[in-house]
């Protein structure tokens, strides 16, 4: 992480919404993806976070965060 960290709050963690900038930052940061990679994954399996996590072979760590996310650089 660098000096430009931000804490992003998610209102809903069960789906990935591209109309909410915080959601995009959260999911791309969590899984180490670009915006395009996230969009491609959602296009392939739909916006349900658990489905996208399974498609990517990534854990759905959002279940462990309560209502806060992680620090993003």
N, C-alpha and C positions, 0 to 999 in steps of 0.2 A: 504494500500500500504506500501511497505517497502523501504529500502534504495537502492534497485536495480531496480529502475524504469527505463523504457525505453519508448521513444515515437516511435511508429511504424507508418509509412506512408503507405497508401494503394494506389496503382495505380488505381485499379478498385474496386468499392464497390458493384457492382451488382452481382458478382459471387464469389464463394469461391474456391480458387486455392491452392492445396496442394503442388504445385511446387514452391511456393513463401513462405518462412518461415515467413515473416512479416504478410501475410494473416492469417496464422494459429494462430499466437500469437494474432492478432487483434480479430478474431472471437471467439476464446476460452476465451479470456479475457472479451470481451463484454458480452458474454452469460454465463460465469462461467462454462465452459465445459472442459473436458479433451480432448486431441487430439483424442482419440478413440471415445468419444461421438460425437464429431463433424464429424468424418469420418462416423460413423454409420448413423447420420442424413442425410448427403450428399448422402450416399448410398441409403437411403430410398426415398428421394425426388428429388435428383439431386443437382447440384452446384449453382443454382440460390439463392442468399442470401434471397430474399423475401420469397421464398418457404421454405427454411430451418427455417427462423424465425417463419413463421406460423406453421410449423410442431412442433417446440419446444415451441410454445406459448410465444415467446419472441418478444420484439419490434425490429424493424429494425432501430436502432439508428444511423446507419452509415449515414443516410440522413441528420443528423444534424451536421456532423463533418467537412464539407467542404472537404479539402484534407488532413486532419490530423486525427489521431486516438486519443485514450485516453492513459493515462499512465497505464502501466502494471507492476505488481510487479514480 
